[in-house]
Amino acid sequence: MGVYWNTRVRRLSPYVPGEQPRDGKFIKLNTNENPYPPSPKVVEAIKAVLEDKAGALRLYPDPACTELREALARCYGVKPEQVFAGNGSDEILAFAFGAFFEGAGDPSGAGPVLFPDITYSFYPVYAELWDVPFRAVPLAEDFSVNAGDYRVSAAGVIFPNPNAPTGRALPSRAVKSILEYHAENAGIVIIDEAYAAFGAESMVPFINEYPNLLTVHTLSKSASLAGLRAGFAVGNEELIEGLCRIRDSFNSYTVDRLAQAGAAAAVSDAAYYEEVNRRVCAERERVSAALAGMGFTVIPSSANFIFARPPGVKGADFFARLRERGILVRHFNKPRISDFLRISIGAGGDMDELLKACREILLLRGES
């Protein structure tokens, strides 16, 4: 414990990201990065900023991210005023906790924020950071979200759709039932759509119907821009203004010029990414079938990863044996999922190596 830490820092249990090896000797299937490069238009847009004779990098970026928000508005058929741009979706989610949920000392009695017990592990970190009460709602036995569990009194609801790390998606009609319930007491429902492009129904078309709906997105997964750090949210103007007030209370220039230019170019090249992500989904289905054929328990996925339990081998052991073979996947040592592995979808050759390694490990288990 740091001698100079305050009480807030002392009580935090920070988020632990997936391993990022620096030596390049591993096949990385552990952080849900897109295996394909970004659109060539992204590179062109970034080069244009770098080659600006007037020296664009000497100036602060547009704090309103106008070009990017206008590109997103055109893409999604909404108004620019209904779009917020940020330095990755994680930053936006942190802003949302600060903007829309009360701290533990709130006298209104709004209740806790609800999110699944198996979900993105940054949510409880945000709640602790902002001193927001929360309740983790158990997933069903098949790891699905039961919408009825969220139609209860609460300050709000947040979950990814598809959920992570399970990959299961909730249909829009179920999400609507949650929105309608919480609209009665002005409770916000935040849908984290980090993986929606790989098979879930986006709730963006319904933001005008539900003023308590905020969707949060990242360009790290579907746009192959994990290294750029760009994300956005879509919701009614009041919600967007709330995010802006939090941002502008400590850093008005969160998205740099290169990220704004590259992200706007990515958003404008839908055709390129539709083909890229079609290939990711096809590979997901191929690998899911192959793992199931080996005896893995494979959870149906609508994301760019697979959540699977190996047969007859503890998850931690299987993780270690894959790592010994130069393949990184993600293992979560948590109740109910400690024997599961989350496997990001890589390029075809990498997935072939994964399947080969899985067969070897299971064969050696059978011989022992």
N, C-alpha and C positions, 0 to 999 in steps of 0.2 A: 504494500500500500504506500502511495506517495505521501510524504509528509505534508505537502502543500495542497493536496487534493481537497476539494470541498465535498460535502456530503453526497451531492448528486453524482459526482465522478466515482466516489467510493462504492456506491451501490450498483453501478452499471455493470452489466455483463455484455460486452460489445459483441457485435456480429462477427463471425469468423468466416471469411470468404474461402472459396476453393483454392487449392494450391496452384500457384503460378510459377512453375519451374523456369529457371533462367538458362539452363544448359541445352535445351532443345532436344534432349534424348528421349522424351516421353511422347506418346500419342495422347493428346489432351482431350479427354471426353468427360471432363469434370465440372465445367463452368458454363455449359449451355451456349457457348459461342457458336456463331454460324460458321460452317466449314468453308463457305464460299466467299470470295472477295466482294467488297462493296461495288456498287455501280461505278463504271468508269467516269460517269458524270460527277461523282463525289470528288474524285481525285482532281478532275479539271477545275471544279469550283474552288477547292482549297489552293491549287496552284495559282489561280487567278488572284487570290488574296495575297499570296506570298510574293507574286510578281508585280503587285501594284506599285507603279513608279512613285506614287505620292506617299508610299510607306504606311499602308493601312494599319499595320501592327503597332505603330507608335500611338494610335488613338484608341480610346476606350471603345468597346463594342456597343452596339445598340442595346440599351438595357431592356427595351421592350421586345427585342427579338422579332421585329416587325416582319422582315422578309420570311423568316421561318414560320411564324404564325400565319401569315397570309398563304404560304404554300400548304400548310396543314389544313387551313380552312377550306381551300379549294379541293383538296384531296378528300375531305370528309363531308363536304357539303354543309359546313357550319359557318358562323361569322367569326372573324378574327378575334372579336371580343370574347368569344367562348373558348379560346385556346390559351393555355399557359405553356411556355417553354422553359425548360430547366436543364440543369447540368446532370442529366441522367434521371431515370425515374426514382431512384432511391432518394435523391434530394427532394423531389416533388412529394414523395410519400412523407418524408420528414416534415415538410412544410404543412402538409394536410393535417398531420397529427397536431401541429402547433396551432393551426388556424381554426379547426372545427371541433376539437374535443377538449373538454374542461379538465382541469387538474383535480387532484384528489380532494382539495379543500373547497370545491365548488358547492355552494349552498342550494343549487337548483335541484339536486337529486336526480340528475339525468341518467345516472347509472353508468355501467361500464361500457367500453367498446367491445364488440364481439368479433372474434375471428377464429378460424379452425384451430384445433389442437395440433394438427399436422399441416403446416403451411410455411410460407416464407418466414424464416426465423428472424428477419429484421423487424417484424411488427412488434413483438414484445420489447425489443430494444428501443424503438421509438417511444412506446408507451412509457417505459421507465425513464427515458430522457426527459419527456415532457410531464412526468408525474401524472399520467393518465391511467385511471383504473381500467382494467380489462378482464375479460373472461374468455378462456379458450374453450370453444365448443367442440366436443368430440365428433370426429367424422364417423360415418357409418362403418360397418365391418368391411365393406368393399372399398373403403376410402373415398366414398362420394360425400358431397355436401348435401345435407338435408335442409332444404329451404325452410321447412317448418320450424327448425331449431332457431332460426334467426328472426322469426316473427314473434318476438317477445320484447318487453320493455328494455330499452338500452339507449345509450347516448349515440350509437351509430354502429355500423357494420363495415368491415373491410375484409376482402379475401381476393386472391388471384383467380382469374377464370381464363384458361384452365388453372387449376390449383397446382402449386409447386410444394413439394417435389413429386406429388402423385401423378400429375398429368391429366386428371379427370376434369371434364368441363361440365358446367351447369347450363341447361338451355335458357334462352332469354325469358321464357314464360315464368320460370322459377325465380329468376332474378327480379322480374317485375313484381312478383308476389311479395318479395322482401321490400322492394321500394314502396309499394302501395301501403304496406303496414306502417313503415316508419315515416311516411309522408304526413301521417296524422299528428305526429308529435315533433315534426321538424327534425327528425333524425336523418343524418346523412348516410348514404350508402356509397362506399368507394369500391369500385371494381378495378382491380389491378390487371390490366390486359397485356402484360409483358409477353405472353405467349399466344395471344388470341389469333394471330395470323396463321398459326399452324393447325387450326381446326375448331376454334370456338366461335360462338356468335358474339360479335362486338355489340356493346350496348350504346355506342355513340349515336346511332340513329334515334335513340329515345331520350336524348338530353332535354329536348324541348317539352317532352311529355312529363318528365319527372325532374322538377327543380332541385330535388335532393340527391341527384345522381352525379357522381364525378367518376370519370374513367381516367386511368393513369396508364401511360404507355412509355416504352423504351425503344430506342433505335438500336440497342445493343444486339438483340436477337434476330429479328426478322430483317433488319437492314444491314446486318454485318458490320456494325459500327461500335462494338464493345469498347474499342480503344479511343473513341472520340468523345464519349460521355455526353449524350444528348437524349432528352426525354421530353414528354409533353403530357398535358392533361386537357380534357375536354369536359365542359360542364356549363351551366348557366353563368351569366355575367357576374352574379353575386358571389358564386363560389370562386371564380377566377380572380375577382378582386380580393377575396380573402387570402388567396395564395400570394398575390402581389404584395399585400400589406406585410406578410411575414418575410418574404424575400427582401423587400426594401427596408426592413428594419435592421438588417445586418449586412447585406451585400446586393447592391442593385445590378452588378455586372457578372452574374453567375455563369453565363454562357459566352465563351470567347468568340472572336470573329471567325476563326477557322471552323469551329464546331457549328456555328450558325450557317455558314456557307455550305459546308458539307452536308449537314442535316437537311437543309432546304433542297439541295440537289437530289438527295436520296428519296425524299418524299415525292419529288416530281418524276421519279422514274419507276412508276408502279409496275410496268410491264416486265422490267428486268427482275424485280424482286418476286413477282408472282411465279416466274419460272424457277428461280433459285429455291424458293420455299416449297414449290411443288416437288422438287427433287428431294428436299429434306424429308418431306412427309412420306414420299415413296420409300426412301431408305428406312425410315422409322418402321413402316409396316413390314418391310422385308426382314429387318433385324428382329423385330418383335416375334414374327413367326418362327424364325430360326431359334431364338432363345426358348420359346415355348416348346419347340420340338425337342430341345435338350432336357426338358423337365422344369424349366424356370416357371415360377408364377409371375406372369406379366400383367400389370395393370393397364387396361386400355388407355392410350394416351392421345391427347389432342394438342400436345406441345412438341417441342423439338428435342425431347428426351424420353427415355423409357425408365419406368420404375419397376424393378424386377427383383424377385427373391430366388437365389440359386438353390437347387435341390441338394439337401444333405450337407450343406456347408454353411457355417456361420457367415453372416454378411461381412464382418470385420476380417475374417480369414480370407474370404474370396477377394475382398478389396486388396489385401496385402499381397496375395498371390498374383493378381493382375499387375500390381505395381512392380513386383519383382520382374515381370515380363515387359516392363516399360509402358504400361497402359494405366492412365489415371482415370478413375471414375469417382463418384462422390458417395461417401458412406456417412450416415447420420446415426450416431450412437444415442438414440432416443427411444423411449418406450413405443412399442407397437411396430416400429419400422427399423429396428436395429439389424434385422437380417435382410433388409432390402438394399439395393444399390440404385443410384440414379445415374443413368448412362446417357450422356449427351450424344446427339446424332452428328457424326463426323462424315467426312467424304467416304466414298465407297471402299477404297482401299484400307482406310483406317478401321472401318467397321468389319471388314473381312479379317483383319488381324485380331480384333476383339473376339470375334466368333471362334477363330482358331484357338486363341488362348483359353477361352471358356471350355472348349472341348478337351483341351489338354488337361486342364485342372480337374474336370469331372472324371476324365479317364484315370488320372493318378489317384483320385479319391477311391475309385472302384477297385484299384489294384492294391490299396493299402489295407 
